[in-house]
Amino acid sequence: MAASDTRAGSGRRAAVIGAGPAGFYASEQLLNEGFEVDLIDMLPTPFGLVRAGVAPDHPKIKSVTRVYEKTAAREGFRFFGGIELGADIAAEELRDRYHTIVYAVGTPDDNRLGIPGEDRPGSYPATRFVAWYNGHPHFCDESFDLSARRAVVIGNGNVAVDVARMLLVAPEELAVTDTADHALEQLAAARVTEVVLLGRRGPAQAAFTNPELRELGELTRAAVDVDPAQLDLDEHSAAWLEAEGDATAKRNVEILREYASRSPNGSSHGIALRFLCSPMEILGDGEDGPVTGVRVVHNRIERTADGRLRAVPTDRVEVIECGLVLRSIGYRGRALPDVPFDEERGVIRNRGGRVCGEAGEPLPGEYVVGWIKRGPSGVIGTNKKDAADTVAKIVEDAQAGRLLEPSNADAADTAEWLIGSSTAAVEWAGWEAIDAHERDLGEGAGRPRVKLVRMSELIDVSRAGAASSRT
Ligand code: NAP
């Protein structure tokens, strides 16, 4: 640090926990404020959901990692992968070594429907399916029974669209992506020919965005099927769309109208978009026999006193036969040991990014960014502004003397402690070795990379690469 450096973070050290987009944007902005940053992740690989969440057939979205690589190259930045907060290291230990801690751990769990049969064989949370096809090391041994002809995807968000598309994309199109090899094989052998995408509210309230909805209509081997009657909007939806509906909702309805006007084109596969249907029960034989269908109730839209449009069940019930159910109704945060958690919202308890105790009092030096701060919403770029808002609070608190006062903030000693805390510990050079190895494997096959999916492989390659770069 230069003696003249008057930035709020100068001479101060920050631990950012979680190397996804929110963690990288927070790191970048903390570096700008003069902090030294240690970015710590449970996996030996960085980039969070950009690597393990974004669909493999969306390589352009993944190219945002180039921005994060620039952050990683900056002075004052260090990466420690393969180290899990709560298992390998404790929050209390971080409080003793850093002036500030920023939690950027995302929301790894799935919301529950809370209906009978939810956990039958053949009914899976989409979060798990996504992590599996993206080669997340904790999910590489999962298995999904893809032998059914019809699958039901519950939910109307972009994740629901992603998983529906992954079931329908032609194998030769997936083969050139970085889909994990185990998933490529099983998806190629899948027998699913029809996906029913189920929304509990109407077309005007769907959560998916326009490009994602449009992609469903562009699948090479699957026709999109929308019953025109569903586009006769109820009075509340029509009035809302006209007066308050945003551009995305209006465009979604237009796209759906165009889909409804299409005639069957003889495609081998299909995707049916069904609205105003809530699942009541996942059906199957006996208590825990495999999925045979979903009992749904038809809904109507009602306007609540506070102006929201909600789904209200009618007395019309229907069974949709299927052998596979993917539940895609949003992610949920998981509590970290010794870090306050808001059970109701499923996020770390915070006020505008400052972690708070039960009475709402801010804990000195502890902050939160991304989905574990505000809940699982928005696109990758949303996290940049979100991180800036939190970092502005850190700067304010640094100037007011409200950060932590670590007893051992020595950078070299902390690196030694972190690396010694886990047999899976990997630094940035180790990740670069993994990255180069995966890209090499991909090159011959015309793929961006072939992902290593086992912790042992990732660690071996990172160690070998780091050792060869030292010699
Ligand atoms: P989401 O956008 O919040 O969508 C969740 C869906 O689940 C909504 O349609 C919601 O309906 C429905 N739902 C919730 N509870 C339900 C229940 N009990 N029964 C039936 N349906 C229920 O969540 P997401 O799809 O997980 O996406 C998370 C975020 O990541 C979003 O911001 C998304 O845009 C983003 N993302 C972006 C991309 C991309 O840019 N390509 C890809 C993937 C994800 P209601 O509206 O009625 O609550």
Boltz pocket constraint, residues with backbone or C-beta under 6 A from the ligand:
constraints:
  - pocket:
      binder: B
      contacts: [[A, 112], [A, 113], [A, 154], [A, 155], [A, 156], [A, 157], [A, 158], [A, 159], [A, 160], [A, 162], [A, 198], [A, 199], [A, 200], [A, 201], [A, 205], [A, 206], [A, 207], [A, 208], [A, 209], [A, 212], [A, 277], [A, 278], [A, 279], [A, 328], [A, 329], [A, 330], [A, 331], [A, 376], [A, 377], [A, 378], [A, 379]]
      max_distance: 6.0
